[in-house]
């Protein structure tokens, strides 16, 4: 009986020890914040801190970055490895792309923005109101950010983007002790993938739930619009892109621009092509393949048919030009001339999709007022 009691006690303590180990292991794994569509980042929530991993900081990147987002005075386990540490919620932030502005505003954190390179490009009325009050400092241009002014602002972090890993400006900022966090939203290939990067921003403000709720609303609106487009009785052919010098650049068939056309239940001329960025084609090649397309969307910076035909009378060979069915986002401008599409469209793909459905299938959304795309004047 004595031996049995000893055995049971050892078994009991062994069980407790195993249970304790399981608990510790569970804490170490963290809770994964769901990311449905975006491929470029992931977030793990721990007690008092998060690990934010950016998988695709730029196209064909051979490295990823892990950022420690920790609440003040939280003890971080010694085994945690990271590239930069940021105390959250952040109070002062510098961003470097207008595409970052909508997410900050949706989270009601626009007051945290203290600096930006190229203030005239910002279109948002809320942020422009702060600019007019000198609450946001001009930092020059992305290619030549004024690092002295930026450092004097003493932001908690800088949200940057890069085409590769060589950025001397960012290196200078980091040497001053200000972390530079790479945002790769622009590398996403799906509309909802780009929009989901609001969760990336939510992590810095400890507003993960608010960011998720906002994205869910955008996602549901997008899916509802896509389902509506399926009710269309016709499927028009669509050309997209524009000339630059001697080349016509059209989006690849697996690009986010092409995805909008497909989800609006239209037939994109170059839907079978795959790649990153845009295809460079000759004018003659595009004319041969697309001259009978029903619509032409996103024709570059042209704002009127007069501008279009003054550049080249050959554009008049396209059926879409003859029928006045060319639609542009270049006529939707902010107060200082910034194109609202470049700023807001990645965060609000549901609005882009509704615009295109109203163009291709106007009977499905009668009396709709477009946000971005308007007929060429």
CORSUL-V389447 format. One record per backbone hydrogen bond with DSSP energy under -1.0 kcal/mol. NH is the residue of the N-H (numbers start at 1). CO is the residue of the C=O. E is the energy in kcal/mol with one decimal. If there is no record, write none. Layout:
# CORSUL-V389447
nh = <NH;NH>
co = <CO;CO>
e = <E;E>
This chain:
# CORSUL-V389447
nh = <5;6;7;8;9;10;11;12;13;14;15;16;17;18;19;20;21;22;23;24;25;26;27;28;29;30;31;33;42;44;45;46;48;50;51;52;53;54;55;56;61;65;67;68;69;70;71;74;80;83;86;88;90;93;94;95;100;101;104;105;106;107;108;109;112;113;114;116;121;122;128;129;130;131;132;134;135;137;139;144;146;147;150;151;152;153;154;156;158;159;160;171;172;173;174;175;177;178;181;183;187;188;194;195;196;197;198;199;201;202;203;207;211;212;213;214;215;216;217;218;219;220;221;222;223;224;225;226;227;228;229;231;232;238;239;242;244;247;248;249;250;252;255;259;260;261;262;263;264;265;266;267;269;271;273;279;281;286;287;288;289;290;291;293;295;296;297;298;308;309;310;311;312;315;316;317;318;319;322;323;324;325;327;328;332;334;337;340;344;345;348;351;352;353;354;355;356;357;358;359;360;361;364;368;374;376;377>
co = <1;2;3;4;5;6;7;8;9;10;11;12;13;14;15;16;17;18;19;20;21;22;23;24;25;26;45;43;53;51;31;49;46;69;44;67;42;65;40;40;58;54;52;84;50;86;48;71;77;66;68;70;204;112;157;115;97;98;100;101;102;103;105;104;109;110;93;137;118;119;124;125;126;127;128;131;130;114;116;141;139;145;146;147;148;149;151;92;179;94;181;167;168;169;170;171;174;173;158;160;184;185;190;191;192;194;195;196;197;198;199;202;207;208;209;210;211;212;213;214;215;216;217;218;219;220;221;222;223;224;225;228;229;267;295;249;247;244;281;242;279;277;252;255;256;257;258;259;260;262;261;236;238;268;270;250;248;282;283;284;285;286;287;290;237;325;239;327;304;305;306;307;308;312;313;314;315;291;318;319;321;320;296;374;329;338;334;332;340;341;344;348;348;349;350;351;352;353;354;355;356;357;361;365;328;326;303>
e = <-2.3;-2.3;-2.4;-2.4;-2.4;-2.5;-2.4;-2.4;-2.8;-2.5;-2.2;-2.3;-2.5;-2.5;-2.4;-2.5;-2.2;-2.2;-1.9;-2.2;-2.6;-2.4;-1.9;-1.9;-1.5;-1.1;-3.0;-2.4;-2.0;-2.1;-3.4;-3.1;-1.1;-2.5;-2.3;-2.8;-2.7;-2.9;-2.4;-1.1;-1.5;-2.0;-3.4;-2.9;-2.4;-2.2;-2.7;-1.5;-1.7;-3.7;-3.0;-2.3;-2.3;-2.9;-1.6;-1.1;-1.8;-1.1;-1.5;-2.2;-2.9;-1.6;-1.9;-2.7;-2.1;-1.3;-2.4;-2.2;-1.7;-1.6;-2.5;-1.9;-1.1;-2.0;-2.5;-2.1;-2.5;-2.6;-1.9;-1.3;-2.4;-1.4;-2.2;-2.9;-1.8;-1.1;-1.0;-2.4;-2.2;-3.1;-2.6;-1.9;-2.1;-2.1;-2.5;-1.9;-1.7;-1.5;-3.2;-3.0;-1.9;-1.4;-2.0;-1.9;-1.6;-1.6;-1.5;-2.1;-1.4;-2.4;-1.5;-3.0;-2.4;-2.4;-2.4;-2.3;-2.5;-2.5;-1.8;-1.9;-3.3;-2.7;-2.1;-2.4;-2.8;-2.3;-1.9;-2.6;-2.4;-1.9;-2.1;-1.9;-1.8;-2.5;-2.6;-1.4;-3.3;-1.9;-3.7;-3.0;-2.0;-1.3;-1.6;-1.8;-1.5;-1.3;-2.3;-2.8;-1.4;-1.7;-1.6;-3.3;-2.6;-1.7;-1.5;-3.1;-2.7;-2.0;-2.8;-2.3;-1.6;-2.8;-1.6;-2.0;-1.8;-2.0;-2.6;-2.2;-1.9;-2.8;-2.2;-1.6;-1.5;-1.3;-1.6;-2.0;-1.9;-3.4;-2.2;-2.6;-1.2;-3.4;-2.6;-3.0;-1.4;-3.2;-1.7;-2.0;-3.1;-1.6;-1.9;-1.0;-1.2;-2.5;-1.9;-2.0;-2.1;-2.5;-2.3;-1.1;-3.0;-2.9;-2.3;-1.2;-2.9;-3.2;-1.4>
